[in-house]
Amino acid sequence: QIPTDPAQRRLRELAALSQQLQHVHPNVLAKILKQGTVYQNEEIVVINKPYGIPVHGGPGVKNCIADVLPILAKMLENMKAEPLHLCHRLDKETTGVMVLARSKEAAEKVRLLFKTRQVEKIYWAIVLGDPDPVEGIVEIPIVEKEVQSHQSHYKMTLAPNYRLCPEEGKVVKVRRNRKAEGAVTRYRRLASASACSLLELQPITGVKHQIRVHLAYGLGCPILGDHKYSHWSKLAPQKLPELTLRRLKLEQSKARHLPLHLHAHRLRLPLGQPLDLVCKPPLFFQKTLRKLELDIPED
């Protein structure tokens, strides 16, 4: 039964999004990745990673990218092809540019480029609110902490080096958290409408969930559909502004179905000659941009 009401249809699309590729045959997933190939040469294959597929397996994971790399290699070349190798990772909910290597040597080479921060990474995110200022750099260390609530869980959070001392109104240096990692994210607003903004992000470092944490806790602009980092102490769906809900034709009670709107848009990889690799955002991201009347910048 396909609902005739557009709002219901959209809701069903969104609800199915995270499940879709978890239930297909590995060959089907490999075929989808092959269709999403944006570039290949003798050393690397670049794919547009789909939504909801983890890079590595784990409990409850039926399909992941690592598992289908041997099938994908054969589909791209021939039956004798070596399995492809992972060079870096993207979160399960993140879409976009992902580099795979054809050999161990090429993988090592690309991993080193990532490790030594020679790869320029550009992401797009739709966020709630408007960052102030509209462009800048967030440089706040990040640490993983346990959240004590009725359901204890772990989250990445900010571990600033300074805090305001309320008694004297002075800024005081905090003793550094030894487990915290330095994290730097450049951001710039590309468009804003419907109580949301489209941001371009450049993570200079590569800490787990860095962009999500810097936007939510550093700028107070959580990513649309980021139900994990929109609150601190509870696991609950993101609360959306009235205007945003209206434009998205969504009720707050159904907000939990909104996917994370974070897309790895571009990678500049200095491999031989510098490669400029670009992936268009997925369909659900493009639809959201249209509904919110956020204008996509022309590349």
C-alpha positions as CSV (number, residue, x, y, z in Angstrom):
1,Q,0.0,0.0,0.0
2,I,1.6,3.3,-1.1
3,P,0.1,6.2,0.9
4,T,-1.5,8.9,-1.4
5,D,-0.9,11.6,1.1
6,P,2.5,13.2,0.3
7,A,3.4,13.7,3.9
8,Q,2.7,10.0,4.7
9,R,4.7,8.9,1.7
10,R,7.7,11.0,2.7
11,L,7.5,9.6,6.2
12,R,7.5,6.1,4.9
13,E,10.5,6.9,2.6
14,L,12.4,8.3,5.6
15,A,11.6,5.4,7.9
16,A,12.7,2.9,5.2
17,L,16.0,4.8,4.5
18,S,18.0,3.4,7.4
19,Q,16.8,-0.2,6.8
20,Q,16.9,-0.3,3.0
21,L,20.5,-1.6,2.4
22,Q,20.7,-3.7,5.6
23,H,18.4,-6.3,4.1
24,V,19.7,-6.7,0.6
25,H,21.9,-9.5,-0.6
26,P,25.7,-8.6,-0.4
27,N,25.8,-8.8,-4.3
28,V,23.1,-6.2,-4.5
29,L,24.9,-3.9,-2.1
30,A,28.1,-4.3,-4.2
31,K,26.2,-3.5,-7.3
32,I,24.8,-0.3,-5.7
33,L,28.3,0.7,-4.7
34,K,29.5,0.0,-8.2
35,Q,26.8,2.3,-9.7
36,G,27.9,4.9,-7.2
37,T,31.5,4.9,-8.4
38,V,32.7,8.4,-9.1
39,Y,36.3,7.9,-10.1
40,Q,38.8,5.1,-10.6
41,N,42.4,4.7,-11.7
42,E,45.0,1.9,-11.3
43,E,45.5,2.7,-7.6
44,I,42.1,3.7,-6.2
45,V,38.3,3.5,-6.6
46,V,36.1,6.3,-5.3
47,I,32.5,5.6,-4.3
48,N,29.6,7.7,-3.2
49,K,28.8,6.0,0.2
50,P,25.0,5.4,0.6
51,Y,23.1,6.3,3.8
52,G,22.8,3.8,6.6
53,I,25.5,1.4,5.7
54,P,28.3,1.0,8.3
55,V,31.9,0.7,7.0
56,H,32.7,-2.1,9.5
57,G,30.5,-5.0,10.8
58,G,29.4,-5.3,14.4
59,P,26.5,-6.6,16.5
60,G,23.2,-6.5,14.6
61,V,24.9,-5.5,11.4
62,K,23.9,-7.6,8.4
63,N,25.7,-5.7,5.7
64,C,28.7,-3.5,5.8
65,I,31.1,-2.0,3.2
66,A,34.1,-4.0,4.4
67,D,32.3,-7.3,3.7
68,V,31.5,-6.6,0.1
69,L,34.9,-5.3,-1.0
70,P,35.9,-8.6,-2.6
71,I,32.6,-8.7,-4.6
72,L,32.9,-5.1,-5.7
73,A,36.5,-5.6,-6.9
74,K,35.4,-8.5,-9.1
75,M,32.5,-6.5,-10.5
76,L,34.8,-3.6,-11.3
77,E,37.6,-5.6,-12.9
78,N,37.3,-9.4,-13.3
79,M,37.1,-12.7,-11.4
80,K,40.7,-12.6,-10.5
81,A,40.6,-9.1,-8.9
82,E,42.2,-8.6,-5.5
83,P,39.7,-7.4,-2.8
84,L,39.7,-3.6,-2.4
85,H,41.1,-2.1,0.8
86,L,39.6,0.6,3.1
87,C,41.6,3.8,3.4
88,H,39.5,5.8,5.9
89,R,36.1,5.6,7.5
90,L,32.7,7.5,7.5
91,D,30.0,7.1,10.1
92,K,27.1,4.7,9.2
93,E,24.7,7.7,8.7
94,T,27.2,9.8,6.7
95,T,27.0,9.8,2.9
96,G,29.5,10.8,0.2
97,V,33.1,10.5,-1.0
98,M,34.8,7.4,0.1
99,V,38.2,6.2,-1.2
100,L,39.0,2.5,-1.6
101,A,42.4,1.2,-2.7
102,R,43.2,-1.6,-5.2
103,S,46.3,-2.8,-3.3
104,K,47.8,-2.9,0.2
105,E,50.5,-0.5,-0.9
106,A,48.0,2.1,-2.4
107,A,45.9,1.8,0.8
108,E,49.0,2.5,3.0
109,K,49.8,5.5,0.8
110,V,46.3,7.0,1.1
111,R,46.1,6.2,4.8
112,L,49.3,8.1,5.4
113,L,47.9,11.1,3.5
114,F,44.9,11.1,5.8
115,K,47.0,10.6,8.9
116,T,49.4,13.5,8.0
117,R,46.4,15.8,7.2
118,Q,47.2,16.2,3.6
119,V,43.7,15.4,2.4
120,E,41.3,18.3,2.3
121,K,37.8,17.2,3.4
122,I,34.7,19.3,2.7
123,Y,31.4,18.3,4.1
124,W,27.9,19.7,3.8
125,A,25.4,19.7,6.6
126,I,21.9,21.0,7.1
127,V,21.7,22.3,10.7
128,L,19.1,23.8,13.0
129,G,19.4,27.5,13.6
130,D,22.1,29.9,12.3
131,P,25.7,29.8,13.5
132,D,26.9,33.1,15.0
133,P,29.3,34.2,13.5
134,V,28.3,32.8,10.1
135,E,31.8,31.6,9.4
136,G,34.7,30.7,11.6
137,I,36.7,28.0,13.3
138,V,35.7,25.8,16.3
139,E,38.8,24.7,18.1
140,I,37.7,22.8,21.2
141,P,39.1,19.4,22.4
142,I,36.7,16.4,22.4
143,V,36.5,13.5,24.9
144,E,34.2,10.5,25.3
145,K,32.1,10.5,28.5
146,E,29.5,8.3,30.0
147,V,26.1,10.0,30.3
148,Q,24.4,9.2,33.6
149,S,20.7,9.1,32.9
150,H,17.9,6.5,33.2
151,Q,19.6,4.8,30.3
152,S,23.4,5.2,30.7
153,H,25.2,5.6,27.4
154,Y,28.4,7.1,26.0
155,K,28.8,10.2,23.9
156,M,31.6,12.4,22.6
157,T,31.6,15.8,24.2
158,L,33.6,19.0,24.5
159,A,36.5,19.3,26.9
160,P,37.4,23.0,26.7
161,N,40.7,24.3,28.0
162,Y,39.1,27.3,29.6
163,R,35.9,28.1,31.6
164,L,34.3,31.2,33.1
165,C,34.6,31.4,36.9
166,P,31.2,32.7,38.0
167,E,32.4,34.2,41.3
168,E,35.0,36.5,39.9
169,G,33.7,36.6,36.3
170,K,37.2,35.6,35.2
171,V,38.3,33.2,32.5
172,V,40.3,30.4,34.1
173,K,42.4,27.6,32.5
174,V,41.0,24.2,33.3
175,R,43.2,21.2,34.0
176,R,43.6,19.4,30.7
177,N,41.6,16.2,30.4
178,R,44.3,13.6,29.4
179,K,41.9,11.6,27.3
180,A,40.7,14.6,25.3
181,E,41.8,15.0,21.7
182,G,42.5,18.3,20.0
183,A,39.8,19.0,17.4
184,V,39.5,21.8,14.8
185,T,36.6,22.4,12.4
186,R,36.3,25.2,9.9
187,Y,32.7,26.2,9.0
188,R,30.9,28.6,6.7
189,R,27.3,29.2,6.1
190,L,26.2,28.7,2.5
191,A,22.4,29.4,2.9
192,S,19.8,29.9,5.6
193,A,16.0,29.6,5.5
194,S,13.1,27.9,7.5
195,A,15.0,28.2,10.8
196,C,17.8,26.0,9.3
197,S,21.2,26.6,7.6
198,L,23.3,24.8,5.0
199,L,26.9,24.8,6.2
200,E,30.1,23.9,4.5
201,L,32.5,22.2,6.9
202,Q,36.2,21.4,6.8
203,P,37.4,19.2,9.6
204,I,41.1,19.9,10.0
205,T,41.5,17.0,12.5
206,G,39.7,13.6,12.5
207,V,38.2,12.9,15.9
208,K,35.2,10.6,16.2
209,H,31.9,12.5,15.7
210,Q,33.9,15.7,15.6
211,I,31.6,17.7,13.2
212,R,28.5,16.6,15.0
213,V,29.8,17.5,18.4
214,H,31.4,20.9,17.3
215,L,28.1,21.9,15.6
216,A,25.8,20.8,18.4
217,Y,27.7,21.7,21.5
218,G,30.2,24.3,20.2
219,L,27.9,26.3,17.9
220,G,24.5,25.3,19.3
221,C,23.4,24.2,15.8
222,P,22.9,20.4,15.8
223,I,22.7,18.7,12.4
224,L,19.2,18.0,11.2
225,G,18.4,14.4,12.1
226,D,21.2,14.1,14.7
227,H,19.1,12.6,17.5
228,K,22.2,11.6,19.5
229,Y,23.8,15.0,19.8
230,S,20.7,17.2,20.1
231,H,20.5,16.6,23.8
232,W,23.0,15.7,26.4
233,S,21.3,13.7,29.1
234,K,18.6,11.8,27.2
235,L,18.2,9.6,24.2
236,A,15.3,11.2,22.5
237,P,14.3,12.4,19.0
238,Q,15.5,15.9,18.0
239,K,13.1,18.8,18.8
240,L,12.5,20.8,15.6
241,P,11.3,24.4,15.2
242,E,7.6,24.8,14.1
243,L,8.6,26.4,10.8
244,T,11.0,23.5,10.0
245,L,8.3,20.9,10.8
246,R,5.8,22.7,8.6
247,R,8.2,23.0,5.6
248,L,9.1,19.3,6.0
249,K,5.4,18.3,6.3
250,L,6.3,16.4,9.4
251,E,4.9,16.2,12.9
252,Q,7.2,16.4,15.9
253,S,6.1,12.9,17.0
254,K,7.6,11.6,13.7
255,A,10.8,13.6,13.9
256,R,12.7,10.4,15.0
257,H,12.5,9.2,11.3
258,L,14.6,12.1,10.0
259,P,18.0,10.9,8.8
260,L,21.2,12.6,9.6
261,H,21.9,15.3,7.0
262,L,25.7,15.1,6.9
263,H,27.4,14.6,3.5
264,A,31.1,14.2,2.6
265,H,30.9,16.5,-0.5
266,R,34.5,16.7,-1.6
267,L,37.9,15.3,-1.1
268,R,41.2,16.8,-2.5
269,L,43.7,14.0,-2.5
270,P,47.3,14.7,-3.4
271,L,48.0,11.4,-5.1
272,G,50.4,12.0,-8.0
273,Q,48.5,14.9,-9.5
274,P,46.0,16.4,-7.0
275,L,42.6,14.7,-7.4
276,D,39.4,16.7,-6.8
277,L,36.7,14.2,-6.0
278,V,33.1,15.4,-5.6
279,C,29.8,13.6,-4.8
280,K,26.4,15.0,-5.1
281,P,24.2,14.8,-1.9
282,P,21.8,11.8,-1.8
283,L,18.2,12.3,-2.9
284,F,16.7,12.7,0.6
285,F,19.3,15.5,1.3
286,Q,18.3,17.3,-2.0
287,K,14.6,16.9,-1.2
288,T,15.1,18.4,2.3
289,L,17.1,21.4,0.8
290,R,14.2,22.0,-1.6
291,K,11.5,21.7,1.1
292,L,13.4,24.1,3.4
293,E,14.1,26.5,0.4
294,L,17.9,26.3,1.1
295,D,19.7,27.0,-2.2
296,I,22.4,24.6,-3.2
297,P,25.5,26.6,-4.2
298,E,26.8,25.9,-7.7
299,D,30.2,24.2,-7.5
